[in-house]
Amino acid sequence: MNAYVMIEYVKKNLRAEQFQALGRLTMSIAIFLFLFAFIYLSLSGATRFSGRSMTLLDPTYAKKYVPIIASVSEH
């Protein structure tokens, strides 16, 4: 049974308002899980941002930690 068939089955057996509420709930849970996983992985050190990404988030990062990026950006 693929996802499309399951969605159609649920849609057929629920009222429109209930189906929309279920969709909003599903999207909210998915967004929450994505944000939780992103924050957890970032804080735990499992993922690391590159020097370019850190410079985009914090312009002073390159001057402190990656002098080659600072020297290239001056030219």
C-alpha positions as CSV (number, residue, x, y, z in Angstrom):
1,M,0.0,0.0,0.0
2,N,1.7,3.2,-1.1
3,A,1.3,6.7,0.5
4,Y,-1.0,8.0,-2.1
5,V,-3.5,5.2,-1.5
6,M,-3.3,5.7,2.3
7,I,-3.9,9.5,2.0
8,E,-6.9,8.9,-0.3
9,Y,-8.3,6.4,2.2
10,V,-8.0,8.8,5.1
11,K,-9.4,11.6,3.0
12,K,-12.4,9.6,2.0
13,N,-13.2,8.6,5.6
14,L,-12.8,12.0,7.2
15,R,-14.7,15.2,6.9
16,A,-12.9,18.1,5.1
17,E,-12.3,20.0,8.3
18,Q,-10.9,16.9,10.0
19,F,-8.6,16.2,7.1
20,Q,-7.3,19.7,7.0
21,A,-6.7,19.6,10.8
22,L,-4.9,16.3,10.4
23,G,-2.7,17.9,7.6
24,R,-1.9,20.9,9.8
25,L,-1.0,18.6,12.7
26,T,1.2,16.4,10.5
27,M,3.0,19.5,9.1
28,S,3.5,20.9,12.6
29,I,5.0,17.7,13.9
30,A,7.3,17.4,10.8
31,I,8.5,21.0,11.2
32,F,9.1,20.5,15.0
33,L,11.0,17.2,14.4
34,F,13.2,18.8,11.7
35,L,14.0,21.8,13.9
36,F,14.7,19.6,16.9
37,A,17.0,17.4,14.9
38,F,18.8,20.4,13.4
39,I,19.3,22.1,16.8
40,Y,20.4,18.8,18.4
41,L,22.9,17.9,15.7
42,S,24.3,21.4,15.7
43,L,24.7,21.7,19.5
44,S,26.1,18.1,19.8
45,G,28.8,18.8,17.3
46,A,27.7,16.0,15.0
47,T,27.5,18.5,12.1
48,R,29.9,21.3,11.5
49,F,29.4,24.4,9.5
50,S,32.1,25.3,7.1
51,G,34.1,28.6,7.4
52,R,32.0,30.1,4.7
53,S,28.8,29.3,6.4
54,M,30.1,30.6,9.7
55,T,31.3,33.8,8.0
56,L,27.8,34.3,6.6
57,L,26.2,33.9,10.0
58,D,28.9,35.9,11.9
59,P,31.0,38.3,9.7
60,T,33.7,38.5,12.4
61,Y,34.3,34.7,12.4
62,A,36.7,34.8,9.4
63,K,38.9,37.5,11.0
64,K,39.2,35.4,14.2
65,Y,39.5,31.9,12.9
66,V,40.1,31.7,9.2
67,P,42.5,34.4,8.0
68,I,42.6,33.1,4.4
69,I,38.9,33.9,4.0
70,A,39.4,37.3,5.4
71,S,42.3,38.1,3.1
72,V,40.4,36.8,0.0
73,S,37.3,38.8,0.9
74,E,39.3,42.0,1.1
75,H,40.3,41.7,-2.6
